[in-house]
Amino acid sequence: MKKKYYIILLINIVLILFDQLTKLLIVKNFDLYESKVLINNFLKLYYIRNTGASFGILSGQIILIVGVSILVLMYLIKQIKENKDNKLLLISGSLIISGAFGNLIDRIFRKYVVDFISFTFLGYDFAVFNVADIFITIGTILYIGVLLFEGKHERSKSRRN
């Protein structure tokens, strides 16, 4: 295995461990549905158990969600191998893989995902989420940006030819 893959693997392990540590701290220090305000009218910790996917969709469909998660992980690992020279794609893929794997661990061993970050902005309460969800969101935004930029770059290159 090349040195680059070891670095990616190490980064993924560190991110997954960080996600799992934050969830463990919440489970050990909070009762279910307990909340603690960190920044008034903006940010609080609020422990819930999500038995579904994003926003609680597919609640109780653990086998389906685990299956889809494994397929997404396999696809992303394949993309990383095929695009090993694209640093932004490696970073975005690693973030998504770390987040997906962190939530997959919860689904397999707990049968639910620990969510605990509650965010309110301009009077709107966002869905409660966790550190793995942050990794997935940032990774996905970065991945879309890479695809759009590379697509735009390829289109402009083909127009010149």
FENNORLIN-V983385 format. One record per residue. SS is DSSP state (h for helix, s for strand, l for the rest). PHI is phi in whole degrees, 0 to 359 (999 if undefined). D_LAST is the distance of its C-alpha to the last C-alpha in Angstrom with 1 decimal. Layout:
BEGIN
ss: {SS;SS}
phi: {PHI;PHI}
d_last: {D_LAST;D_LAST}
END
This chain:
BEGIN
ss: {l;l;h;h;h;h;h;h;h;h;h;h;h;h;h;h;h;h;h;h;h;h;h;h;h;h;h;h;h;l;l;l;l;l;s;s;s;s;s;l;l;l;s;s;s;s;s;s;s;s;l;l;l;h;h;h;l;l;l;l;l;h;h;h;h;h;h;h;h;h;h;h;h;h;h;h;h;h;h;h;h;h;l;l;l;l;h;h;h;h;h;h;h;h;h;h;h;h;h;h;h;h;h;h;h;h;h;h;h;l;l;l;s;s;s;s;s;s;s;s;s;l;l;s;s;l;l;l;s;l;h;h;h;h;h;h;h;h;h;h;h;h;h;h;h;h;h;h;h;h;h;h;h;h;h;h;h;h;h;h;l}
phi: {999;289;303;301;291;296;295;298;298;297;299;299;297;298;295;296;298;299;302;294;296;297;293;298;299;293;299;282;247;233;277;304;70;284;226;223;285;261;226;306;59;216;217;215;267;214;280;227;246;259;268;241;263;306;60;78;292;59;305;84;266;302;295;297;296;297;300;295;300;295;297;297;299;297;298;294;297;298;297;296;297;284;237;296;265;265;299;294;292;296;294;296;297;296;296;295;299;299;294;297;291;300;288;296;304;301;297;285;267;254;75;200;256;280;246;205;260;243;235;240;221;52;80;258;272;283;299;289;221;222;296;300;296;296;301;297;295;297;298;292;299;296;299;298;300;298;297;294;295;294;296;294;296;295;297;291;292;289;290;287;277}
d_last: {38.2;36.0;37.2;34.3;35.7;39.2;38.1;36.4;39.5;41.8;40.0;40.2;43.9;44.7;43.0;44.8;48.1;47.7;47.2;50.2;52.3;51.8;52.7;55.7;56.9;56.7;58.5;61.2;61.8;61.4;63.1;61.0;60.1;61.4;59.4;59.5;58.1;56.1;55.0;56.9;54.9;51.7;51.9;54.4;54.8;55.7;56.3;55.3;54.6;51.5;52.0;48.8;45.1;43.5;45.8;48.4;46.6;47.7;50.9;52.9;50.1;50.1;49.2;46.2;44.9;45.5;43.6;40.6;40.7;40.7;37.8;35.8;36.9;35.8;32.4;31.9;33.3;30.8;27.9;29.3;29.5;26.0;24.5;27.0;24.7;23.8;26.8;26.5;26.3;29.3;31.3;30.6;31.4;34.5;35.8;35.5;37.1;39.9;40.6;40.5;42.7;45.1;45.7;45.8;48.7;50.5;50.1;51.3;54.2;55.3;54.2;52.7;50.4;52.1;50.6;52.1;50.0;50.8;48.8;49.7;47.6;48.6;51.2;48.9;49.8;46.8;47.3;49.1;46.8;46.9;45.1;43.1;41.9;40.7;38.7;37.2;36.3;34.7;32.8;31.6;30.5;28.6;27.1;25.8;24.5;22.6;21.2;20.2;18.7;16.7;15.6;14.7;12.9;10.9;10.2;9.1;6.8;5.3;5.5;3.8;0.0}
END
